[in-house]
Amino acid sequence: MKLRTHLSADGLFGLIRKGFEEINDFRSSSRGIVLTDALMSAFAMFSLKDQM
């Protein structure tokens, strides 16, 4: 039986994170936060805003 792990919330968030990891980070080397983490935070805020 083939499982559909991409249909769960964790699976979808994993796909989003994978997409964010492919974006090149052109900021200076003295960055404090990894770009993927910053984008995931922005996505979280956007999704929370959508619920209101």
LUMLUMDREN-2810 file (N, C-alpha, C; in Angstrom, 1 decimal):
<atoms>
<atom><aa>M</aa><ch>A</ch><at>N</at><xx>0.8</xx><yy>-1.2</yy><zz>0.0</zz></atom>
<atom><aa>M</aa><ch>A</ch><at>CA</at><xx>0.0</xx><yy>0.0</yy><zz>0.0</zz></atom>
<atom><aa>M</aa><ch>A</ch><at>C</at><xx>0.9</xx><yy>1.2</yy><zz>0.0</zz></atom>
<atom><aa>K</aa><ch>A</ch><at>N</at><xx>0.6</xx><yy>2.2</yy><zz>-0.9</zz></atom>
<atom><aa>K</aa><ch>A</ch><at>CA</at><xx>1.4</xx><yy>3.4</yy><zz>-1.0</zz></atom>
<atom><aa>K</aa><ch>A</ch><at>C</at><xx>0.8</xx><yy>4.4</yy><zz>0.0</zz></atom>
<atom><aa>L</aa><ch>A</ch><at>N</at><xx>1.7</xx><yy>5.0</yy><zz>0.8</zz></atom>
<atom><aa>L</aa><ch>A</ch><at>CA</at><xx>1.2</xx><yy>6.0</yy><zz>1.8</zz></atom>
<atom><aa>L</aa><ch>A</ch><at>C</at><xx>1.3</xx><yy>7.4</yy><zz>1.1</zz></atom>
<atom><aa>R</aa><ch>A</ch><at>N</at><xx>0.4</xx><yy>8.2</yy><zz>1.5</zz></atom>
<atom><aa>R</aa><ch>A</ch><at>CA</at><xx>0.3</xx><yy>9.6</yy><zz>1.0</zz></atom>
<atom><aa>R</aa><ch>A</ch><at>C</at><xx>0.8</xx><yy>10.5</yy><zz>2.1</zz></atom>
<atom><aa>T</aa><ch>A</ch><at>N</at><xx>2.1</xx><yy>10.5</yy><zz>2.4</zz></atom>
<atom><aa>T</aa><ch>A</ch><at>CA</at><xx>2.6</xx><yy>11.3</yy><zz>3.4</zz></atom>
<atom><aa>T</aa><ch>A</ch><at>C</at><xx>2.6</xx><yy>12.8</yy><zz>3.1</zz></atom>
<atom><aa>H</aa><ch>A</ch><at>N</at><xx>2.6</xx><yy>13.1</yy><zz>1.8</zz></atom>
<atom><aa>H</aa><ch>A</ch><at>CA</at><xx>2.6</xx><yy>14.5</yy><zz>1.4</zz></atom>
<atom><aa>H</aa><ch>A</ch><at>C</at><xx>1.3</xx><yy>15.2</yy><zz>1.6</zz></atom>
<atom><aa>L</aa><ch>A</ch><at>N</at><xx>0.2</xx><yy>14.4</yy><zz>2.0</zz></atom>
<atom><aa>L</aa><ch>A</ch><at>CA</at><xx>-1.1</xx><yy>15.1</yy><zz>2.2</zz></atom>
<atom><aa>L</aa><ch>A</ch><at>C</at><xx>-1.3</xx><yy>15.5</yy><zz>3.6</zz></atom>
<atom><aa>S</aa><ch>A</ch><at>N</at><xx>-0.3</xx><yy>15.2</yy><zz>4.5</zz></atom>
<atom><aa>S</aa><ch>A</ch><at>CA</at><xx>-0.4</xx><yy>15.6</yy><zz>5.9</zz></atom>
<atom><aa>S</aa><ch>A</ch><at>C</at><xx>0.2</xx><yy>17.0</yy><zz>6.0</zz></atom>
<atom><aa>A</aa><ch>A</ch><at>N</at><xx>-0.1</xx><yy>17.6</yy><zz>7.1</zz></atom>
<atom><aa>A</aa><ch>A</ch><at>CA</at><xx>0.4</xx><yy>19.0</yy><zz>7.4</zz></atom>
<atom><aa>A</aa><ch>A</ch><at>C</at><xx>2.0</xx><yy>18.9</yy><zz>7.4</zz></atom>
<atom><aa>D</aa><ch>A</ch><at>N</at><xx>2.5</xx><yy>17.9</yy><zz>8.1</zz></atom>
<atom><aa>D</aa><ch>A</ch><at>CA</at><xx>3.9</xx><yy>17.7</yy><zz>8.2</zz></atom>
<atom><aa>D</aa><ch>A</ch><at>C</at><xx>4.6</xx><yy>17.5</yy><zz>6.9</zz></atom>
<atom><aa>G</aa><ch>A</ch><at>N</at><xx>3.9</xx><yy>16.8</yy><zz>6.0</zz></atom>
<atom><aa>G</aa><ch>A</ch><at>CA</at><xx>4.4</xx><yy>16.5</yy><zz>4.7</zz></atom>
<atom><aa>G</aa><ch>A</ch><at>C</at><xx>4.4</xx><yy>17.8</yy><zz>3.8</zz></atom>
<atom><aa>L</aa><ch>A</ch><at>N</at><xx>3.3</xx><yy>18.5</yy><zz>3.9</zz></atom>
<atom><aa>L</aa><ch>A</ch><at>CA</at><xx>3.3</xx><yy>19.8</yy><zz>3.2</zz></atom>
<atom><aa>L</aa><ch>A</ch><at>C</at><xx>4.3</xx><yy>20.8</yy><zz>3.6</zz></atom>
<atom><aa>F</aa><ch>A</ch><at>N</at><xx>4.5</xx><yy>20.9</yy><zz>5.0</zz></atom>
<atom><aa>F</aa><ch>A</ch><at>CA</at><xx>5.5</xx><yy>21.8</yy><zz>5.5</zz></atom>
<atom><aa>F</aa><ch>A</ch><at>C</at><xx>6.9</xx><yy>21.4</yy><zz>5.1</zz></atom>
<atom><aa>G</aa><ch>A</ch><at>N</at><xx>7.1</xx><yy>20.1</yy><zz>5.0</zz></atom>
<atom><aa>G</aa><ch>A</ch><at>CA</at><xx>8.4</xx><yy>19.6</yy><zz>4.5</zz></atom>
<atom><aa>G</aa><ch>A</ch><at>C</at><xx>8.7</xx><yy>20.0</yy><zz>3.1</zz></atom>
<atom><aa>L</aa><ch>A</ch><at>N</at><xx>7.6</xx><yy>19.9</yy><zz>2.2</zz></atom>
<atom><aa>L</aa><ch>A</ch><at>CA</at><xx>7.7</xx><yy>20.3</yy><zz>0.8</zz></atom>
<atom><aa>L</aa><ch>A</ch><at>C</at><xx>8.0</xx><yy>21.8</yy><zz>0.7</zz></atom>
<atom><aa>I</aa><ch>A</ch><at>N</at><xx>7.4</xx><yy>22.6</yy><zz>1.6</zz></atom>
<atom><aa>I</aa><ch>A</ch><at>CA</at><xx>7.6</xx><yy>24.1</yy><zz>1.6</zz></atom>
<atom><aa>I</aa><ch>A</ch><at>C</at><xx>9.1</xx><yy>24.3</yy><zz>2.0</zz></atom>
<atom><aa>R</aa><ch>A</ch><at>N</at><xx>9.5</xx><yy>23.7</yy><zz>3.0</zz></atom>
<atom><aa>R</aa><ch>A</ch><at>CA</at><xx>10.9</xx><yy>23.8</yy><zz>3.5</zz></atom>
<atom><aa>R</aa><ch>A</ch><at>C</at><xx>11.9</xx><yy>23.4</yy><zz>2.4</zz></atom>
<atom><aa>K</aa><ch>A</ch><at>N</at><xx>11.7</xx><yy>22.3</yy><zz>1.7</zz></atom>
<atom><aa>K</aa><ch>A</ch><at>CA</at><xx>12.6</xx><yy>21.9</yy><zz>0.6</zz></atom>
<atom><aa>K</aa><ch>A</ch><at>C</at><xx>12.6</xx><yy>23.0</yy><zz>-0.4</zz></atom>
<atom><aa>G</aa><ch>A</ch><at>N</at><xx>11.5</xx><yy>23.6</yy><zz>-0.8</zz></atom>
<atom><aa>G</aa><ch>A</ch><at>CA</at><xx>11.5</xx><yy>24.7</yy><zz>-1.8</zz></atom>
<atom><aa>G</aa><ch>A</ch><at>C</at><xx>12.3</xx><yy>25.9</yy><zz>-1.3</zz></atom>
<atom><aa>F</aa><ch>A</ch><at>N</at><xx>12.1</xx><yy>26.2</yy><zz>0.0</zz></atom>
<atom><aa>F</aa><ch>A</ch><at>CA</at><xx>12.9</xx><yy>27.4</yy><zz>0.5</zz></atom>
<atom><aa>F</aa><ch>A</ch><at>C</at><xx>14.4</xx><yy>27.1</yy><zz>0.6</zz></atom>
<atom><aa>E</aa><ch>A</ch><at>N</at><xx>14.8</xx><yy>25.8</yy><zz>0.8</zz></atom>
<atom><aa>E</aa><ch>A</ch><at>CA</at><xx>16.2</xx><yy>25.5</yy><zz>0.9</zz></atom>
<atom><aa>E</aa><ch>A</ch><at>C</at><xx>16.9</xx><yy>25.6</yy><zz>-0.5</zz></atom>
<atom><aa>E</aa><ch>A</ch><at>N</at><xx>16.1</xx><yy>25.6</yy><zz>-1.6</zz></atom>
<atom><aa>E</aa><ch>A</ch><at>CA</at><xx>16.7</xx><yy>25.8</yy><zz>-2.9</zz></atom>
<atom><aa>E</aa><ch>A</ch><at>C</at><xx>17.0</xx><yy>27.2</yy><zz>-3.3</zz></atom>
<atom><aa>I</aa><ch>A</ch><at>N</at><xx>16.5</xx><yy>28.2</yy><zz>-2.5</zz></atom>
<atom><aa>I</aa><ch>A</ch><at>CA</at><xx>16.7</xx><yy>29.6</yy><zz>-2.8</zz></atom>
<atom><aa>I</aa><ch>A</ch><at>C</at><xx>18.1</xx><yy>30.0</yy><zz>-2.3</zz></atom>
<atom><aa>N</aa><ch>A</ch><at>N</at><xx>18.9</xx><yy>30.6</yy><zz>-3.2</zz></atom>
<atom><aa>N</aa><ch>A</ch><at>CA</at><xx>20.2</xx><yy>31.0</yy><zz>-2.8</zz></atom>
<atom><aa>N</aa><ch>A</ch><at>C</at><xx>20.2</xx><yy>32.2</yy><zz>-1.9</zz></atom>
<atom><aa>D</aa><ch>A</ch><at>N</at><xx>21.0</xx><yy>32.2</yy><zz>-0.9</zz></atom>
<atom><aa>D</aa><ch>A</ch><at>CA</at><xx>21.1</xx><yy>33.3</yy><zz>0.1</zz></atom>
<atom><aa>D</aa><ch>A</ch><at>C</at><xx>22.3</xx><yy>34.2</yy><zz>-0.3</zz></atom>
<atom><aa>F</aa><ch>A</ch><at>N</at><xx>22.0</xx><yy>35.4</yy><zz>-0.7</zz></atom>
<atom><aa>F</aa><ch>A</ch><at>CA</at><xx>23.0</xx><yy>36.4</yy><zz>-1.2</zz></atom>
<atom><aa>F</aa><ch>A</ch><at>C</at><xx>23.3</xx><yy>37.4</yy><zz>-0.1</zz></atom>
<atom><aa>R</aa><ch>A</ch><at>N</at><xx>22.9</xx><yy>37.2</yy><zz>1.1</zz></atom>
<atom><aa>R</aa><ch>A</ch><at>CA</at><xx>23.2</xx><yy>38.1</yy><zz>2.2</zz></atom>
<atom><aa>R</aa><ch>A</ch><at>C</at><xx>24.7</xx><yy>37.9</yy><zz>2.6</zz></atom>
<atom><aa>S</aa><ch>A</ch><at>N</at><xx>25.1</xx><yy>38.9</yy><zz>3.4</zz></atom>
<atom><aa>S</aa><ch>A</ch><at>CA</at><xx>26.5</xx><yy>38.8</yy><zz>3.9</zz></atom>
<atom><aa>S</aa><ch>A</ch><at>C</at><xx>26.7</xx><yy>37.6</yy><zz>4.8</zz></atom>
<atom><aa>S</aa><ch>A</ch><at>N</at><xx>28.0</xx><yy>37.2</yy><zz>4.9</zz></atom>
<atom><aa>S</aa><ch>A</ch><at>CA</at><xx>28.3</xx><yy>35.9</yy><zz>5.6</zz></atom>
<atom><aa>S</aa><ch>A</ch><at>C</at><xx>28.1</xx><yy>36.1</yy><zz>7.1</zz></atom>
<atom><aa>S</aa><ch>A</ch><at>N</at><xx>27.8</xx><yy>37.3</yy><zz>7.6</zz></atom>
<atom><aa>S</aa><ch>A</ch><at>CA</at><xx>27.6</xx><yy>37.5</yy><zz>9.1</zz></atom>
<atom><aa>S</aa><ch>A</ch><at>C</at><xx>26.2</xx><yy>37.4</yy><zz>9.5</zz></atom>
<atom><aa>R</aa><ch>A</ch><at>N</at><xx>25.4</xx><yy>36.6</yy><zz>8.7</zz></atom>
<atom><aa>R</aa><ch>A</ch><at>CA</at><xx>24.0</xx><yy>36.5</yy><zz>9.0</zz></atom>
<atom><aa>R</aa><ch>A</ch><at>C</at><xx>23.7</xx><yy>35.8</yy><zz>10.3</zz></atom>
<atom><aa>G</aa><ch>A</ch><at>N</at><xx>22.7</xx><yy>36.1</yy><zz>11.0</zz></atom>
<atom><aa>G</aa><ch>A</ch><at>CA</at><xx>22.4</xx><yy>35.5</yy><zz>12.3</zz></atom>
<atom><aa>G</aa><ch>A</ch><at>C</at><xx>21.4</xx><yy>34.4</yy><zz>12.1</zz></atom>
<atom><aa>I</aa><ch>A</ch><at>N</at><xx>20.5</xx><yy>34.5</yy><zz>11.1</zz></atom>
<atom><aa>I</aa><ch>A</ch><at>CA</at><xx>19.4</xx><yy>33.5</yy><zz>10.9</zz></atom>
<atom><aa>I</aa><ch>A</ch><at>C</at><xx>19.5</xx><yy>32.9</yy><zz>9.5</zz></atom>
<atom><aa>V</aa><ch>A</ch><at>N</at><xx>19.4</xx><yy>31.6</yy><zz>9.4</zz></atom>
<atom><aa>V</aa><ch>A</ch><at>CA</at><xx>19.4</xx><yy>30.9</yy><zz>8.1</zz></atom>
<atom><aa>V</aa><ch>A</ch><at>C</at><xx>18.2</xx><yy>31.4</yy><zz>7.3</zz></atom>
<atom><aa>L</aa><ch>A</ch><at>N</at><xx>18.4</xx><yy>31.6</yy><zz>6.0</zz></atom>
<atom><aa>L</aa><ch>A</ch><at>CA</at><xx>17.3</xx><yy>32.1</yy><zz>5.2</zz></atom>
<atom><aa>L</aa><ch>A</ch><at>C</at><xx>16.1</xx><yy>31.2</yy><zz>5.2</zz></atom>
<atom><aa>T</aa><ch>A</ch><at>N</at><xx>16.3</xx><yy>29.9</yy><zz>5.2</zz></atom>
<atom><aa>T</aa><ch>A</ch><at>CA</at><xx>15.2</xx><yy>28.9</yy><zz>5.2</zz></atom>
<atom><aa>T</aa><ch>A</ch><at>C</at><xx>14.4</xx><yy>29.1</yy><zz>6.5</zz></atom>
<atom><aa>D</aa><ch>A</ch><at>N</at><xx>15.0</xx><yy>29.3</yy><zz>7.6</zz></atom>
<atom><aa>D</aa><ch>A</ch><at>CA</at><xx>14.3</xx><yy>29.5</yy><zz>8.9</zz></atom>
<atom><aa>D</aa><ch>A</ch><at>C</at><xx>13.5</xx><yy>30.8</yy><zz>8.8</zz></atom>
<atom><aa>A</aa><ch>A</ch><at>N</at><xx>14.1</xx><yy>31.9</yy><zz>8.3</zz></atom>
<atom><aa>A</aa><ch>A</ch><at>CA</at><xx>13.4</xx><yy>33.2</yy><zz>8.2</zz></atom>
<atom><aa>A</aa><ch>A</ch><at>C</at><xx>12.2</xx><yy>33.0</yy><zz>7.2</zz></atom>
<atom><aa>L</aa><ch>A</ch><at>N</at><xx>12.3</xx><yy>32.3</yy><zz>6.1</zz></atom>
<atom><aa>L</aa><ch>A</ch><at>CA</at><xx>11.2</xx><yy>32.2</yy><zz>5.2</zz></atom>
<atom><aa>L</aa><ch>A</ch><at>C</at><xx>10.1</xx><yy>31.3</yy><zz>5.8</zz></atom>
<atom><aa>M</aa><ch>A</ch><at>N</at><xx>10.5</xx><yy>30.3</yy><zz>6.6</zz></atom>
<atom><aa>M</aa><ch>A</ch><at>CA</at><xx>9.5</xx><yy>29.4</yy><zz>7.3</zz></atom>
<atom><aa>M</aa><ch>A</ch><at>C</at><xx>8.7</xx><yy>30.3</yy><zz>8.3</zz></atom>
<atom><aa>S</aa><ch>A</ch><at>N</at><xx>9.4</xx><yy>31.2</yy><zz>9.0</zz></atom>
<atom><aa>S</aa><ch>A</ch><at>CA</at><xx>8.7</xx><yy>32.1</yy><zz>9.9</zz></atom>
<atom><aa>S</aa><ch>A</ch><at>C</at><xx>7.7</xx><yy>33.0</yy><zz>9.2</zz></atom>
<atom><aa>A</aa><ch>A</ch><at>N</at><xx>8.2</xx><yy>33.5</yy><zz>8.1</zz></atom>
<atom><aa>A</aa><ch>A</ch><at>CA</at><xx>7.3</xx><yy>34.4</yy><zz>7.3</zz></atom>
<atom><aa>A</aa><ch>A</ch><at>C</at><xx>6.1</xx><yy>33.6</yy><zz>6.8</zz></atom>
<atom><aa>F</aa><ch>A</ch><at>N</at><xx>6.3</xx><yy>32.4</yy><zz>6.4</zz></atom>
<atom><aa>F</aa><ch>A</ch><at>CA</at><xx>5.2</xx><yy>31.5</yy><zz>6.0</zz></atom>
<atom><aa>F</aa><ch>A</ch><at>C</at><xx>4.2</xx><yy>31.3</yy><zz>7.1</zz></atom>
<atom><aa>A</aa><ch>A</ch><at>N</at><xx>4.7</xx><yy>31.0</yy><zz>8.3</zz></atom>
<atom><aa>A</aa><ch>A</ch><at>CA</at><xx>3.9</xx><yy>30.8</yy><zz>9.5</zz></atom>
<atom><aa>A</aa><ch>A</ch><at>C</at><xx>3.0</xx><yy>32.0</yy><zz>9.8</zz></atom>
<atom><aa>M</aa><ch>A</ch><at>N</at><xx>3.6</xx><yy>33.2</yy><zz>9.7</zz></atom>
<atom><aa>M</aa><ch>A</ch><at>CA</at><xx>2.8</xx><yy>34.4</yy><zz>10.0</zz></atom>
<atom><aa>M</aa><ch>A</ch><at>C</at><xx>1.8</xx><yy>34.6</yy><zz>8.9</zz></atom>
<atom><aa>F</aa><ch>A</ch><at>N</at><xx>2.1</xx><yy>34.3</yy><zz>7.7</zz></atom>
<atom><aa>F</aa><ch>A</ch><at>CA</at><xx>1.1</xx><yy>34.5</yy><zz>6.6</zz></atom>
<atom><aa>F</aa><ch>A</ch><at>C</at><xx>0.0</xx><yy>33.5</yy><zz>6.8</zz></atom>
<atom><aa>S</aa><ch>A</ch><at>N</at><xx>0.3</xx><yy>32.3</yy><zz>7.1</zz></atom>
<atom><aa>S</aa><ch>A</ch><at>CA</at><xx>-0.8</xx><yy>31.3</yy><zz>7.3</zz></atom>
<atom><aa>S</aa><ch>A</ch><at>C</at><xx>-1.6</xx><yy>31.6</yy><zz>8.5</zz></atom>
<atom><aa>L</aa><ch>A</ch><at>N</at><xx>-1.0</xx><yy>32.1</yy><zz>9.5</zz></atom>
<atom><aa>L</aa><ch>A</ch><at>CA</at><xx>-1.8</xx><yy>32.5</yy><zz>10.7</zz></atom>
<atom><aa>L</aa><ch>A</ch><at>C</at><xx>-2.8</xx><yy>33.7</yy><zz>10.4</zz></atom>
<atom><aa>K</aa><ch>A</ch><at>N</at><xx>-2.2</xx><yy>34.6</yy><zz>9.6</zz></atom>
<atom><aa>K</aa><ch>A</ch><at>CA</at><xx>-3.0</xx><yy>35.8</yy><zz>9.2</zz></atom>
<atom><aa>K</aa><ch>A</ch><at>C</at><xx>-4.2</xx><yy>35.3</yy><zz>8.4</zz></atom>
<atom><aa>D</aa><ch>A</ch><at>N</at><xx>-4.0</xx><yy>34.3</yy><zz>7.5</zz></atom>
<atom><aa>D</aa><ch>A</ch><at>CA</at><xx>-5.1</xx><yy>33.8</yy><zz>6.7</zz></atom>
<atom><aa>D</aa><ch>A</ch><at>C</at><xx>-6.3</xx><yy>33.2</yy><zz>7.5</zz></atom>
<atom><aa>Q</aa><ch>A</ch><at>N</at><xx>-6.0</xx><yy>32.8</yy><zz>8.7</zz></atom>
<atom><aa>Q</aa><ch>A</ch><at>CA</at><xx>-7.0</xx><yy>32.1</yy><zz>9.5</zz></atom>
<atom><aa>Q</aa><ch>A</ch><at>C</at><xx>-8.0</xx><yy>33.1</yy><zz>10.2</zz></atom>
<atom><aa>M</aa><ch>A</ch><at>N</at><xx>-7.6</xx><yy>34.4</yy><zz>10.2</zz></atom>
<atom><aa>M</aa><ch>A</ch><at>CA</at><xx>-8.4</xx><yy>35.4</yy><zz>11.0</zz></atom>
<atom><aa>M</aa><ch>A</ch><at>C</at><xx>-9.5</xx><yy>35.9</yy><zz>10.1</zz></atom>
</atoms>
